[in-house]
Amino acid sequence: MLWLLHMKKAAQTQKDKTLSAVEELAHMTKRGFDHTDERFNEVDKRFDGIENRLDRIENALIKKHDYEIADLKRRVKDLEDLYAMPSKK
């Protein structure tokens, strides 16, 4: 009977050690995911900054192209007026 109690206690101790190891592994895995999540948040912030910069560049280019197109239209109109050519619209 004493031997049986000793075996049950040994089995429980082994079970406790296994649970402890599994719990430690779960905590390590969680810490790894938490760290990865923090890094993705940092990357997201950087991409937001890059996206904002690209939007500003795009808007500046569009504004410049619009100005150049308007200027070319004005210059063509001046040439048409100079040579008395009717506008083709």
Summary of the structure (lengths in Angstrom):
residues: 89
radius of gyration: 37.0
end to end distance: 108.2
largest distance: 120.5
contacts: 166
relative contact order: 0.04
helix: 91%
strand: 0%
